[in-house]
Amino acid sequence: MKYTIAFLLMITSLTACAQPQAEPSHLVPPKTYWQSFGFQKQPKQVGIGYYKSDSLGYEPAMLEVYNFNEDGFITQKYIRIFGEYGSETVNNYVYSNGVLDSINTLASAKTLTANKKCITATADSSHTLPPAENLPTTPTPIPTMTTEW
């Protein structure tokens, strides 16, 4: 009886350890070079469109745009989500001596009004975010909020 219980515990622990452990995304450094995104050639700008579809057709759901500099490093990532809960996010990558120094983020949503404020650790209280429909459709660098690495 002792051996069967020990055997079952050993099999259970081996199967639990055998499953691959994914690294949490906040512990993985961000992709900064064009090859880390899996592109075959060095791009200047890449746009990726996501669509949702059903039996009646399809409609755009999300747009991602990546901008790269001449050295192949990402300079800007723009994400726009369409629909009822639409939003826009721009991440501007700042480099110091060829090393990623910080990522400046600007975000807005359809439900964001002048009465609501975006809270970050380093945001200046004098900055207010415009509603999503007033943001440009192409990425523009507007560093108002900073996430330090």
C-alpha positions as a Markdown table, in Angstrom:
| # | Residue | x | y | z |
|---|---|---|---|---|
| 1 | Met | 0.0 | 0.0 | 0.0 |
| 2 | Lys | 2.8 | 2.4 | 0.8 |
| 3 | Tyr | 4.5 | 1.8 | -2.5 |
| 4 | Thr | 1.4 | 2.4 | -4.5 |
| 5 | Ile | 0.8 | 5.8 | -2.8 |
| 6 | Ala | 4.5 | 6.7 | -3.3 |
| 7 | Phe | 4.3 | 5.6 | -6.9 |
| 8 | Leu | 1.2 | 7.7 | -7.6 |
| 9 | Leu | 2.7 | 10.8 | -5.9 |
| 10 | Met | 5.9 | 10.4 | -8.0 |
| 11 | Ile | 3.9 | 10.1 | -11.3 |
| 12 | Thr | 1.8 | 13.1 | -10.4 |
| 13 | Ser | 4.9 | 15.2 | -9.6 |
| 14 | Leu | 6.7 | 14.1 | -12.8 |
| 15 | Thr | 3.7 | 15.1 | -15.0 |
| 16 | Ala | 3.4 | 18.5 | -13.2 |
| 17 | Cys | 7.2 | 19.2 | -13.8 |
| 18 | Ala | 7.1 | 18.0 | -17.4 |
| 19 | Gln | 4.7 | 20.7 | -18.5 |
| 20 | Pro | 6.4 | 23.7 | -20.1 |
| 21 | Gln | 6.6 | 26.8 | -18.0 |
| 22 | Ala | 5.9 | 30.0 | -19.9 |
| 23 | Glu | 7.8 | 33.0 | -18.8 |
| 24 | Pro | 5.5 | 35.8 | -17.6 |
| 25 | Ser | 5.4 | 38.6 | -20.2 |
| 26 | His | 6.5 | 41.3 | -17.7 |
| 27 | Leu | 9.8 | 39.5 | -17.1 |
| 28 | Val | 10.7 | 39.2 | -20.8 |
| 29 | Pro | 12.6 | 42.2 | -22.3 |
| 30 | Pro | 10.6 | 43.9 | -25.1 |
| 31 | Lys | 11.4 | 43.1 | -28.8 |
| 32 | Thr | 13.5 | 45.9 | -30.2 |
| 33 | Tyr | 15.2 | 44.7 | -33.3 |
| 34 | Trp | 13.4 | 43.9 | -36.6 |
| 35 | Gln | 14.6 | 40.3 | -36.7 |
| 36 | Ser | 13.1 | 39.5 | -33.3 |
| 37 | Phe | 9.7 | 40.1 | -34.9 |
| 38 | Gly | 10.3 | 37.4 | -37.5 |
| 39 | Phe | 10.5 | 39.6 | -40.6 |
| 40 | Gln | 12.5 | 38.3 | -43.6 |
| 41 | Lys | 13.8 | 41.8 | -44.7 |
| 42 | Gln | 14.5 | 44.9 | -42.7 |
| 43 | Pro | 11.3 | 47.0 | -42.9 |
| 44 | Lys | 10.8 | 50.8 | -42.5 |
| 45 | Gln | 7.1 | 50.4 | -41.5 |
| 46 | Val | 4.9 | 47.4 | -41.0 |
| 47 | Gly | 1.1 | 47.4 | -40.7 |
| 48 | Ile | -0.9 | 44.4 | -39.5 |
| 49 | Gly | -4.7 | 44.3 | -39.7 |
| 50 | Tyr | -6.9 | 41.9 | -37.7 |
| 51 | Tyr | -10.5 | 41.2 | -38.8 |
| 52 | Lys | -13.4 | 39.5 | -37.2 |
| 53 | Ser | -15.8 | 37.7 | -39.5 |
| 54 | Asp | -19.1 | 35.9 | -39.4 |
| 55 | Ser | -21.6 | 34.6 | -42.0 |
| 56 | Leu | -22.5 | 38.2 | -42.9 |
| 57 | Gly | -19.0 | 39.3 | -43.8 |
| 58 | Tyr | -16.0 | 40.8 | -42.0 |
| 59 | Glu | -15.0 | 44.0 | -40.3 |
| 60 | Pro | -11.7 | 45.4 | -39.0 |
| 61 | Ala | -11.1 | 44.7 | -35.3 |
| 62 | Met | -7.5 | 45.9 | -34.7 |
| 63 | Leu | -4.6 | 47.6 | -36.4 |
| 64 | Glu | -0.9 | 47.4 | -35.4 |
| 65 | Val | 1.8 | 49.5 | -37.0 |
| 66 | Tyr | 5.5 | 49.2 | -36.3 |
| 67 | Asn | 8.0 | 51.9 | -37.3 |
| 68 | Phe | 11.7 | 51.1 | -37.5 |
| 69 | Asn | 14.8 | 53.4 | -37.8 |
| 70 | Glu | 17.6 | 52.9 | -40.3 |
| 71 | Asp | 19.5 | 50.7 | -37.8 |
| 72 | Gly | 16.6 | 48.3 | -37.7 |
| 73 | Phe | 15.5 | 49.2 | -34.1 |
| 74 | Ile | 11.8 | 49.8 | -33.4 |
| 75 | Thr | 11.0 | 53.4 | -32.8 |
| 76 | Gln | 7.2 | 53.3 | -32.5 |
| 77 | Lys | 4.4 | 50.8 | -32.0 |
| 78 | Tyr | 0.9 | 51.9 | -32.7 |
| 79 | Ile | -2.2 | 49.9 | -31.8 |
| 80 | Arg | -5.8 | 50.9 | -32.6 |
| 81 | Ile | -8.8 | 48.8 | -31.6 |
| 82 | Phe | -12.0 | 49.4 | -33.4 |
| 83 | Gly | -15.5 | 48.8 | -32.2 |
| 84 | Glu | -17.7 | 49.8 | -29.3 |
| 85 | Tyr | -14.7 | 49.8 | -26.8 |
| 86 | Gly | -12.2 | 51.3 | -29.3 |
| 87 | Ser | -8.9 | 52.6 | -28.1 |
| 88 | Glu | -5.5 | 53.8 | -29.4 |
| 89 | Thr | -2.1 | 53.2 | -27.9 |
| 90 | Val | 1.3 | 54.6 | -29.1 |
| 91 | Asn | 4.6 | 53.3 | -27.6 |
| 92 | Asn | 7.6 | 55.4 | -28.5 |
| 93 | Tyr | 10.9 | 53.6 | -27.9 |
| 94 | Val | 13.7 | 55.9 | -26.7 |
| 95 | Tyr | 17.3 | 54.7 | -27.1 |
| 96 | Ser | 20.5 | 56.1 | -25.4 |
| 97 | Asn | 23.8 | 55.1 | -27.0 |
| 98 | Gly | 22.1 | 52.3 | -28.9 |
| 99 | Val | 20.4 | 50.8 | -25.8 |
| 100 | Leu | 16.7 | 50.9 | -25.0 |
| 101 | Asp | 16.4 | 53.6 | -22.4 |
| 102 | Ser | 12.6 | 54.0 | -22.0 |
| 103 | Ile | 9.2 | 53.4 | -23.6 |
| 104 | Asn | 6.9 | 56.5 | -23.7 |
| 105 | Thr | 3.2 | 55.5 | -23.9 |
| 106 | Leu | 0.2 | 57.5 | -24.9 |
| 107 | Ala | -3.2 | 55.8 | -24.7 |
| 108 | Ser | -6.7 | 57.0 | -25.3 |
| 109 | Ala | -10.2 | 55.3 | -25.5 |
| 110 | Lys | -13.6 | 56.2 | -26.8 |
| 111 | Thr | -14.9 | 56.2 | -23.2 |
| 112 | Leu | -12.2 | 58.6 | -22.0 |
| 113 | Thr | -13.7 | 62.0 | -21.3 |
| 114 | Ala | -12.2 | 65.2 | -20.0 |
| 115 | Asn | -13.5 | 64.3 | -16.5 |
| 116 | Lys | -11.4 | 61.1 | -16.4 |
| 117 | Lys | -7.6 | 61.2 | -15.9 |
| 118 | Cys | -4.9 | 58.7 | -16.9 |
| 119 | Ile | -2.8 | 57.8 | -13.8 |
| 120 | Thr | 0.8 | 56.9 | -14.2 |
| 121 | Ala | 3.8 | 57.1 | -11.9 |
| 122 | Thr | 5.5 | 59.8 | -14.0 |
| 123 | Ala | 2.7 | 61.6 | -15.9 |
| 124 | Asp | 2.6 | 65.3 | -15.5 |
| 125 | Ser | -0.8 | 66.5 | -14.3 |
| 126 | Ser | -0.9 | 69.3 | -16.8 |
| 127 | His | -1.2 | 66.7 | -19.7 |
| 128 | Thr | -4.6 | 65.6 | -20.7 |
| 129 | Leu | -5.4 | 63.0 | -23.3 |
| 130 | Pro | -7.6 | 63.8 | -26.3 |
| 131 | Pro | -10.6 | 61.6 | -27.1 |
| 132 | Ala | -9.8 | 58.7 | -29.5 |
| 133 | Glu | -11.7 | 60.2 | -32.4 |
| 134 | Asn | -9.4 | 63.3 | -32.3 |
| 135 | Leu | -6.2 | 61.2 | -32.5 |
| 136 | Pro | -4.4 | 61.0 | -35.8 |
| 137 | Thr | -4.8 | 57.7 | -37.8 |
| 138 | Thr | -1.0 | 57.4 | -38.3 |
| 139 | Pro | 1.4 | 57.2 | -35.5 |
| 140 | Thr | 3.0 | 60.4 | -34.2 |
| 141 | Pro | 5.5 | 60.7 | -31.4 |
| 142 | Ile | 3.8 | 62.4 | -28.4 |
| 143 | Pro | 5.8 | 61.5 | -25.3 |
| 144 | Thr | 3.5 | 62.4 | -22.4 |
| 145 | Met | 3.7 | 59.3 | -20.2 |
| 146 | Thr | 6.9 | 57.4 | -19.5 |
| 147 | Thr | 7.5 | 53.8 | -18.3 |
| 148 | Glu | 11.1 | 53.5 | -17.2 |
| 149 | Trp | 13.1 | 50.2 | -17.6 |
